[in-house]
């Protein structure tokens, strides 16, 4: 599973740095790019909960994983077939839809391979491999564009290669003996929303905190824009982004091991404390050294929260509802992330970059207090 994520993220992140540039060259405005990304994330968000519940009810994981990764692989060359806006929207949606199909089932498979003693280690290793793809992808893209400047179309076809390898690798996955809850039950698009009512109080309190944090956790683009504003050139900005992903990849596994020893809650709190330090620091950062140090902390923050949050949810959820539980959370997380970026953009436009980062930092401190005192008896 970790190898599949490595190859898929290599393909996706190969295109991440050049996507806005490519879209602008074919006539997309900043507003249209924002609408494209917002729509794609909203579709991914809704589909995560829906397909997570379908996976739980059927007792199957592998088909959802295989189809999801296949959709993401196919979307890469699709982007190069045509420059018509509707086709671009469709291609991007196919990619995000694939993520929605696979997320809940994939994380449920990871959870089924773990015990209460090594949840952090399992999810941490997966995040480490996944994020290493986010290092390889942009590095390969930079290398290619160095020799073939502005030849973006070919890069979309090249990105198809690791995507196909990921799909081929997925055929080595095997489902465990059928443990379907109700394979014949029909699942409506929004039926996963009812999980909130039937879930435990522990789940609701945890996910409430996680989603409030997601409402203030805007896109990494804002950090990169601040780095650019501080005087870094385009190459340095991309370099900083690769550095962040490298730190994330290197720390995710050992942080997961540590989380199993000290507790998932403590590790998550440490992570969001680092997040607040980064945002307070970025509000006044002006040198390459300081920005580099803050992106180092940001990589450790990601390692201490991304996989840990899913491990934490899986630890307090019923075994036959893990995909639904994680799908519900990640679905609303996508929507909250979209709202967070809109809010950050508005504050930046009205009051400037520094206020944007200070507001986020203050909100994060309040969330740290919530996790520390409202979730006292959590693992």
C-alpha positions in Angstrom: 0.0 0.0 0.0 2.8 2.4 0.8 4.5 1.6 -2.5 1.3 2.4 -4.4 1.0 5.7 -2.6 4.7 6.5 -3.3 4.2 6.0 -7.1 0.9 7.8 -7.2 2.2 10.8 -5.3 5.3 11.0 -7.5 2.9 11.3 -10.5 0.7 13.9 -8.8 3.4 16.0 -7.3 5.3 16.0 -10.6 2.5 18.2 -11.9 1.8 20.2 -8.7 4.5 22.9 -9.3 3.7 23.4 -12.9 -0.2 23.1 -12.8 -0.9 26.8 -12.1 1.6 27.9 -14.7 0.2 25.5 -17.3 -3.4 26.6 -16.7 -2.4 30.2 -17.1 -0.6 29.5 -20.4 -3.9 28.0 -21.8 -6.0 30.9 -20.7 -7.2 30.1 -17.2 -7.5 33.2 -14.9 -6.6 33.1 -11.2 -10.3 33.1 -10.4 -11.0 30.1 -12.7 -8.0 28.2 -11.3 -9.5 28.8 -7.8 -12.9 27.6 -8.9 -11.4 24.5 -10.5 -9.5 23.5 -7.4 -12.4 24.3 -5.1 -14.8 22.2 -7.2 -12.4 19.3 -7.4 -11.8 19.3 -3.6 -15.5 19.5 -2.9 -16.2 16.4 -5.1 -13.3 14.5 -3.5 -14.7 15.5 0.0 -18.2 14.2 -0.7 -17.1 11.0 -2.4 -14.7 10.1 0.5 -17.6 9.6 2.9 -19.9 7.9 0.3 -17.3 5.3 -0.8 -16.0 4.8 2.7 -19.5 3.7 3.8 -19.9 1.5 0.7 -16.6 -0.2 1.5 -17.6 -0.9 5.1 -21.0 -2.3 4.1 -19.6 -4.5 1.4 -16.6 -5.7 3.5 -14.4 -5.1 0.4 -11.3 -2.8 0.3 -9.2 -3.8 -2.6 -11.7 -2.9 -5.5 -12.1 0.6 -4.1 -8.3 1.1 -3.8 -7.7 -0.2 -7.3 -10.4 1.8 -9.0 -9.4 5.0 -7.1 -5.8 4.8 -8.1 -6.7 3.9 -11.7 -8.8 7.1 -11.9 -5.9 9.2 -10.7 -3.5 7.6 -13.1 -5.8 8.1 -16.1 -6.4 11.7 -15.3 -2.7 12.7 -15.9 -2.6 12.2 -19.7 -6.3 13.4 -19.9 -5.1 16.9 -19.0 -2.9 17.0 -22.1 -5.6 15.9 -24.6 -7.5 19.2 -24.8 -7.3 22.8 -23.4 -11.1 23.4 -23.4 -12.0 24.5 -19.8 -14.8 21.9 -19.5 -12.4 19.1 -20.4 -9.8 20.5 -17.9 -12.5 20.6 -15.2 -13.5 17.0 -16.0 -9.9 15.7 -16.0 -9.2 17.4 -12.7 -12.4 16.0 -11.2 -11.5 12.5 -12.3 -8.3 12.8 -10.3 -10.0 14.0 -7.2 -12.9 11.5 -7.6 -10.3 8.7 -7.6 -8.9 10.0 -4.3 -12.4 10.0 -2.9 -13.0 6.4 -4.0 -9.9 5.0 -2.4 -9.2 7.0 0.8 -11.5 5.4 3.3 -10.9 1.8 2.0 -7.1 2.4 1.9 -6.9 3.7 5.5 -9.2 0.9 6.7 -6.8 -1.6 5.1 -3.9 0.1 6.9 -5.8 0.0 10.2 -6.6 -3.7 9.7 -2.9 -4.4 9.5 -2.2 -2.6 12.8 -2.7 -3.3 16.4 -3.4 -0.7 19.2 0.3 -0.8 19.9 1.6 0.0 16.4 -1.1 2.2 14.8 1.2 5.2 14.7 4.1 3.1 13.2 1.8 1.7 10.4 0.2 5.0 9.5 3.5 6.9 9.9 5.3 4.5 7.5 2.6 4.9 4.9 2.7 8.7 5.2 6.5 8.6 4.9 6.4 6.6 1.7 3.6 8.7 0.3 5.3 12.0 1.0 8.6 10.7 -0.4 6.7 10.8 -3.7 6.1 14.5 -3.1 9.9 14.9 -3.0 10.6 12.8 -6.1 7.8 14.3 -8.2 8.8 18.0 -8.1 12.5 17.1 -8.3 11.9 15.1 -11.5 9.7 17.9 -12.9 12.4 20.5 -12.2 15.0 18.2 -13.9 12.8 17.7 -16.9 12.0 21.4 -17.3 15.6 22.3 -17.0 16.3 20.5 -20.2 12.9 21.1 -21.8 11.6 24.5 -20.6 7.9 25.1 -20.9 7.3 21.7 -22.5 4.4 21.0 -20.1 2.3 18.7 -22.3 5.0 15.9 -22.4 5.3 16.1 -18.6 1.6 15.0 -18.3 2.4 11.9 -20.3 5.5 11.2 -18.2 3.5 11.5 -15.0 1.2 8.7 -16.4 4.1 6.2 -16.0 4.4 6.1 -12.2 0.6 6.2 -12.1 0.4 3.0 -14.1 3.1 1.4 -11.9 0.9 2.2 -8.9 -2.1 0.6 -10.5 -0.1 -2.6 -11.4 1.2 -2.7 -7.8 -2.3 -2.6 -6.5 -3.1 -6.0 -8.0 -0.8 -7.5 -5.3 -3.3 -6.4 -2.6 -5.6 -9.1 -1.2 -8.8 -8.6 0.8 -9.2 -10.3 4.1 -12.1 -12.8 4.5 -15.5 -11.1 3.9 -16.7 -9.1 6.8 -19.6 -7.2 5.2 -22.1 -5.6 7.5 -24.9 -5.5 4.9 -23.7 -6.0 1.3 -27.2 -5.5 -0.2 -27.9 -2.2 1.6 -28.2 0.7 -0.9 -26.0 3.6 -0.2 -27.3 7.1 -1.1 -24.8 9.9 -1.9 -25.3 11.6 1.5 -26.2 8.6 3.6 -22.7 8.7 5.2 -23.8 11.9 7.0 -26.0 9.8 9.3 -22.8 8.3 10.8 -22.4 11.4 12.9 -25.6 10.5 14.8 -24.7 6.8 15.3 -21.0 7.4 16.1 -19.6 7.5 19.7 -19.3 10.6 21.7 -15.5 10.1 21.7 -15.5 10.2 17.9 -17.7 13.3 17.7 -15.5 15.2 20.2 -12.3 14.2 18.4 -13.5 14.9 14.9 -15.0 18.3 16.0 -11.6 19.4 17.1 -9.9 18.1 14.0 -12.4 19.9 11.7 -12.1 23.2 13.6 -8.4 23.0 13.1 -8.9 22.2 9.4 -11.0 25.4 9.1 -7.9 27.4 9.9 -5.4 25.2 8.1 -5.2 26.9 4.7 -3.4 25.7 1.6 0.4 25.5 1.7 0.3 27.9 -1.3 0.0 30.8 1.3 3.2 29.8 3.0 4.9 29.6 -0.4 3.5 33.0 -1.4 4.8 34.5 1.9 8.3 33.0 1.1 8.1 34.6 -2.3 7.0 37.9 -0.7 10.0 37.7 1.7 12.4 37.7 -1.3 12.9 34.1 -2.4 13.0 33.6 -6.2 10.9 30.9 -7.9 13.6 28.3 -7.8 14.1 28.8 -4.0 10.3 28.7 -3.4 10.1 25.3 -5.2 13.2 24.2 -3.3 11.7 25.1 0.0 8.6 23.1 -0.9 10.7 20.1 -1.8 12.7 20.5 1.5 9.4 20.6 3.5 8.2 17.3 1.9 11.6 15.7 2.5 11.5 16.5 6.2 7.9 15.2 6.3 8.9 12.0 4.6 12.0 11.5 6.9 10.1 12.2 10.1 6.7 10.5 9.5 7.9 7.0 10.4 10.0 7.7 13.5 7.3 10.1 14.7 4.8 7.3 14.3 6.9 5.0 16.4 7.3 7.7 19.1 3.5 8.3 19.0 2.9 4.6 19.9 5.1 5.1 22.9 3.8 8.4 24.3 0.2 8.3 22.9 -1.4 9.6 19.7 -3.0 12.6 21.4 0.3 13.9 22.8 2.0 13.6 19.5 -0.9 15.3 17.7 -0.8 18.2 20.2 3.0 18.5 19.7 2.3 18.7 16.0 -0.2 21.5 16.1 2.0 23.5 18.6 4.7 23.4 16.0 2.1 24.5 13.4 1.3 27.6 15.5 5.0 28.4 15.9 5.4 28.2 12.1 2.5 30.6 11.5 3.5 33.1 14.1 7.1 32.9 12.7 5.9 33.3 9.1 4.1 36.5 10.0 7.4 38.4 10.3 9.9 36.1 8.5 12.2 37.9 6.1 15.3 35.8 5.7 16.1 32.5 3.9 17.5 31.0 7.1 14.3 31.7 9.2 12.0 30.6 6.4 14.0 27.4 6.0 13.9 26.7 9.7 10.1 27.3 9.8 9.6 24.9 6.9 11.7 22.4 8.8 9.2 22.7 11.7 6.3 22.6 9.2 7.6 19.2 7.9 7.7 17.8 11.4 4.2 19.2 12.1 2.9 17.4 9.1 4.6 14.1 10.2 3.1 14.5 13.7 -0.5 15.1 12.5 -1.4 13.7 9.1 -1.1 10.0 9.6 -1.6 10.3 13.4 -5.1 11.8 13.1 -6.3 8.9 11.0 -4.6 6.4 13.3 -6.3 8.1 16.2 -9.7 7.9 14.5 -9.3 4.2 13.6 -8.3 3.5 17.2 -11.6 4.7 18.7 -13.9 3.4 15.9 -15.5 0.1 15.4 -13.5 -2.3 13.2 -16.3 -2.6 10.6 -16.9 1.2 10.4 -13.3 2.4 10.0 -13.7 3.4 6.3 -16.9 5.3 7.1 -15.3 7.0 10.1 -12.2 8.1 8.3 -14.2 8.9 5.1 -16.6 11.2 7.1 -13.7 13.0 8.6 -11.5 13.4 5.5 -14.6 14.4 3.4 -15.4 17.3 5.7 -11.7 18.0 6.1 -11.6 18.7 2.3 -14.5 21.1 2.5 -13.0 22.8 5.6 -9.7 23.2 3.8 -11.5 24.9 0.9 -13.2 27.3 3.3 -9.9 27.9 5.2 -8.1 28.9 2.0 -11.0 31.2 1.1 -10.9 32.8 4.6 -7.1 33.2 4.5 -7.3 34.8 1.0 -9.9 37.3 2.3 -7.9 38.2 5.4 -4.7 38.5 3.3 -6.5 40.8 0.8 -8.1 43.0 3.5 -5.4 43.1 6.2 -2.1 41.7 4.7 -0.1 38.6 5.1 1.1 39.1 8.6 -2.4 39.3 10.1 -3.4 36.2 8.2 -0.7 34.2 9.8 -1.2 35.7 13.3 -5.0 34.9 13.2 -4.2 31.3 12.3 -1.6 31.0 15.0 -4.0 32.3 17.7 -6.8 30.0 16.6 -4.4 27.0 16.7 -3.4 27.8 20.3 -7.1 27.7 21.3 -7.4 24.4 19.6 -4.4 23.1 21.5 -6.2 24.0 24.7 -9.3 22.1 23.5 -7.4 18.9 22.8 -5.5 19.2 26.1 -8.6 19.6 28.3 -11.7 18.4 26.4 -10.1 15.1 25.4 -8.5 14.1 28.7 -9.3 10.4 28.6 -8.3 9.8 25.0 -5.4 7.6 24.0 
